[in-house]
């Protein structure tokens, strides 16, 4: 029960109690919480106190309201630290989930002027294009579309379903990504993208355009990532120091 004589506000006590139940496994992703009226009666508190606690939990991403159905525990989001250079496989290892992938395309294409500029090659050049869906614990979360200069033509000979493309590059060439630049936008899923990520057409996706460079400052690849915004968060740290 909640302690009305404690210094900690009642809404914080309720929020902490529900959060602990979620963290400990008493509530599982998809479970429905008690209604606001049931909580108010159970804990002998006002509806406004309940609503404030639930609002805080929604802001934390731990629960979500579904119109006409109630409040449900959400699946924990996968988080990518954007201040740290790491592959999708490394990110999954850090989070304790299993990385996977399904290769959609691995072929030679001709790039337009914008992509050529990112790769620092002439427009109309032929490049290696690799498209994959990436999985975290068997759940599709990212579509990767990457373009490599013909220096990396050896990638055409390999399959990158469940193995790391960048580990393979390092093994073949000794090169690793030393730096990268990214632009993050919001877009809506096409029918095909929705099918690949198990979301509805028109759902919001995170759209990340990136260019990666080797230690000599030469572009290794330029690409686009489409990320399920419901299942993924990007962490960015800023400082004036």
C-alpha positions as CSV (number, residue, x, y, z in Angstrom):
1,X,0.0,0.0,0.0
2,X,1.0,3.6,-0.3
3,X,2.0,5.8,2.6
4,X,0.1,9.1,2.7
5,X,2.4,10.3,5.6
6,X,5.6,9.9,3.6
7,X,7.6,12.8,2.0
8,X,7.5,11.1,-1.4
9,X,4.3,12.2,-3.3
10,X,1.6,9.5,-3.7
11,X,1.8,9.6,-7.5
12,X,5.6,8.8,-7.3
13,X,5.0,6.0,-4.9
14,X,2.4,4.5,-7.2
15,X,4.6,5.0,-10.2
16,X,7.6,3.3,-8.4
17,X,5.4,0.4,-7.3
18,X,4.2,-0.3,-10.9
19,X,7.6,0.2,-12.3
20,X,9.1,-2.3,-9.8
21,X,6.3,-4.8,-10.8
22,X,7.3,-4.4,-14.4
23,X,11.1,-4.7,-13.8
24,X,10.6,-7.8,-11.5
25,X,8.5,-9.6,-14.1
26,X,5.2,-9.5,-12.2
27,X,3.9,-7.6,-15.2
28,X,5.0,-8.8,-18.7
29,X,5.0,-7.0,-22.0
30,X,1.4,-6.9,-23.3
31,X,-0.2,-7.2,-19.8
32,X,-3.1,-4.9,-19.0
33,X,-2.9,-2.8,-15.8
34,X,-5.8,-2.2,-13.5
35,X,-8.1,0.6,-14.7
36,X,-7.7,4.0,-13.2
37,X,-10.8,3.6,-11.1
38,X,-9.6,0.2,-9.8
39,X,-6.2,1.7,-8.9
40,X,-7.8,4.7,-7.1
41,X,-10.0,2.3,-5.1
42,X,-7.3,-0.2,-4.4
43,X,-4.8,2.4,-3.2
44,X,-7.3,4.8,-1.7
45,X,-6.1,7.7,-3.8
46,X,-7.6,10.2,-6.3
47,X,-8.1,9.6,-10.0
48,X,-5.8,12.6,-10.7
49,X,-3.0,10.9,-8.7
50,X,-3.4,7.7,-10.7
51,X,-3.4,9.6,-14.0
52,X,-0.3,11.5,-13.1
53,X,1.5,8.3,-12.2
54,X,0.4,6.6,-15.4
55,X,1.4,9.7,-17.4
56,X,4.9,9.5,-15.9
57,X,5.2,5.8,-16.8
58,X,4.0,6.5,-20.4
59,X,6.7,9.2,-20.6
60,X,9.3,6.6,-19.6
61,X,8.0,4.3,-22.3
62,X,7.0,1.5,-19.8
63,X,3.3,1.5,-20.5
64,X,0.9,2.8,-23.2
65,X,-2.7,3.7,-23.4
66,X,-4.9,2.0,-26.0
67,X,-8.1,3.9,-26.7
68,X,-11.1,2.0,-25.4
69,X,-8.9,-0.9,-24.2
70,X,-6.9,0.3,-21.2
71,X,-3.2,0.7,-20.2
72,X,-0.7,-2.0,-21.2
73,X,2.9,-2.8,-20.5
74,X,5.1,-2.1,-23.5
75,X,7.9,-4.1,-24.9
76,X,11.3,-2.6,-23.8
77,X,12.8,-0.6,-26.6
78,X,16.2,-1.4,-28.2
79,X,18.5,1.5,-27.7
80,X,21.4,2.6,-29.9
81,X,24.1,4.9,-28.5
82,X,24.7,7.3,-31.3
83,X,27.8,8.8,-29.7
84,X,29.6,5.5,-29.9
85,X,30.7,3.8,-33.2
86,X,29.3,0.3,-33.1
87,X,27.8,-2.2,-35.5
88,X,24.3,-3.5,-35.1
89,X,25.8,-6.8,-34.0
90,X,27.9,-5.1,-31.3
91,X,24.9,-3.2,-30.1
92,X,22.9,-6.4,-29.7
93,X,25.7,-8.0,-27.9
94,X,25.9,-5.1,-25.5
95,X,22.1,-5.3,-24.8
96,X,22.2,-9.1,-24.3
97,X,20.1,-9.9,-27.4
98,X,20.9,-12.1,-30.4
99,X,21.6,-10.3,-33.6
100,X,20.3,-11.7,-36.9
101,X,19.8,-10.8,-40.5
102,X,18.2,-11.6,-43.8
103,X,19.9,-10.5,-47.0
104,X,17.5,-9.1,-49.5
105,X,19.9,-8.0,-52.3
106,X,23.6,-8.1,-53.0
107,X,24.4,-6.7,-56.4
108,X,26.1,-4.1,-58.6
109,X,24.1,-0.9,-59.2
110,X,24.7,2.5,-60.7
111,X,24.6,5.4,-58.3
112,X,23.0,8.8,-58.8
113,X,24.8,12.1,-58.2
114,X,23.8,12.4,-54.6
115,X,25.0,9.0,-53.6
116,X,28.2,9.4,-55.7
117,X,29.0,12.6,-53.9
118,X,28.7,10.9,-50.5
119,X,31.1,8.1,-51.7
120,X,33.4,10.7,-53.4
121,X,33.2,9.0,-56.8
122,X,31.9,10.2,-60.2
123,X,28.1,10.1,-60.8
124,X,27.1,7.0,-62.7
125,X,29.7,4.9,-61.1
126,X,29.0,1.2,-60.4
127,X,28.9,0.2,-56.8
128,X,28.1,-2.8,-54.6
129,X,24.6,-2.5,-53.1
130,X,23.7,-4.7,-50.1
131,X,20.2,-4.6,-48.6
132,X,19.3,-6.5,-45.4
133,X,16.7,-6.8,-42.7
134,X,18.3,-6.9,-39.2
135,X,16.7,-8.8,-36.3
136,X,17.1,-8.5,-32.6
137,X,16.0,-11.7,-30.8
138,X,14.3,-12.8,-34.1
139,X,12.3,-9.5,-34.2
140,X,12.8,-7.4,-37.4
141,X,13.8,-3.9,-36.4
142,X,16.0,-2.3,-39.1
143,X,16.2,-2.3,-42.9
144,X,19.8,-1.5,-44.0
145,X,20.6,-0.3,-47.5
146,X,24.3,0.2,-48.0
147,X,26.4,1.2,-51.0
148,X,30.1,0.3,-51.3
149,X,32.6,1.4,-53.9
150,X,34.0,-1.4,-56.2
151,X,37.0,-1.7,-53.8
152,X,34.6,-3.9,-51.9
153,X,33.5,-6.0,-54.8
154,X,34.5,-9.1,-52.8
155,X,31.3,-8.6,-50.8
156,X,29.4,-10.0,-53.8
157,X,30.8,-13.4,-53.1
158,X,29.4,-13.7,-49.5
159,X,26.1,-14.1,-47.8
160,X,25.3,-11.8,-44.9
161,X,22.2,-13.3,-43.4
162,X,23.2,-13.8,-39.7
163,X,26.8,-12.8,-39.8
164,X,28.5,-9.4,-39.4
165,X,29.2,-7.6,-42.7
166,X,31.8,-5.3,-41.0
167,X,33.6,-8.2,-39.3
168,X,33.9,-9.7,-42.7
169,X,35.3,-6.5,-44.2
170,X,37.9,-6.3,-41.4
171,X,38.9,-9.9,-42.0
172,X,39.4,-9.3,-45.7
173,X,41.0,-5.8,-45.6
174,X,42.0,-5.0,-42.1
175,X,39.8,-1.9,-42.2
176,X,37.3,-0.8,-39.6
177,X,34.9,2.2,-39.5
178,X,36.9,5.0,-37.8
179,X,34.2,7.7,-38.1
180,X,30.8,8.4,-39.5
181,X,28.3,11.1,-40.0
182,X,24.5,10.6,-39.7
183,X,21.4,12.6,-40.5
184,X,18.2,11.4,-38.7
185,X,14.7,12.1,-40.0
186,X,11.2,10.7,-39.7
187,X,9.4,8.9,-42.6
188,X,6.4,6.7,-43.1
189,X,6.6,3.0,-44.0
190,X,5.7,1.9,-47.5
191,X,3.7,-1.3,-47.9
192,X,6.9,-3.2,-48.6
193,X,8.8,-1.7,-45.6
194,X,5.8,-2.4,-43.4
195,X,5.9,-6.1,-44.5
196,X,9.6,-6.4,-43.7
197,X,9.3,-4.7,-40.3
198,X,5.9,-6.1,-39.3
199,X,4.3,-2.6,-39.0
200,X,1.4,-1.1,-40.8
201,X,1.8,1.0,-44.0
202,X,2.1,4.6,-43.0
203,X,3.6,3.9,-39.5
204,X,6.4,6.3,-38.5
205,X,10.0,5.0,-39.0
206,X,13.3,6.5,-38.1
207,X,15.2,7.3,-41.3
208,X,19.0,7.5,-40.8
209,X,21.3,8.5,-43.7
210,X,24.9,7.7,-42.8
211,X,28.4,7.8,-44.4
212,X,31.2,5.8,-42.8
213,X,34.9,6.5,-43.2
214,X,38.1,4.5,-42.6
215,X,41.1,5.7,-40.6
216,X,42.4,7.5,-43.7
217,X,39.2,9.4,-44.1
218,X,38.0,7.6,-47.2
219,X,34.4,6.6,-47.5
220,X,33.8,2.9,-46.8
221,X,30.1,3.0,-47.5
222,X,27.1,5.3,-47.6
223,X,23.7,4.0,-46.6
224,X,20.2,4.4,-45.4
225,X,18.6,2.7,-42.4
226,X,14.9,2.4,-41.8
227,X,14.2,1.7,-38.1
228,X,11.0,0.7,-36.4
229,X,10.4,3.7,-34.2
230,X,8.1,1.8,-31.9
231,X,10.9,-0.7,-31.0
232,X,14.0,1.5,-31.2
233,X,15.4,4.6,-29.6
234,X,18.5,6.5,-30.4
235,X,20.6,8.0,-27.6
236,X,22.5,11.2,-28.4
237,X,24.8,13.1,-25.9
238,X,25.7,16.7,-26.3
239,X,28.1,18.9,-24.4
240,X,29.6,22.4,-24.6
241,X,32.8,21.0,-23.0
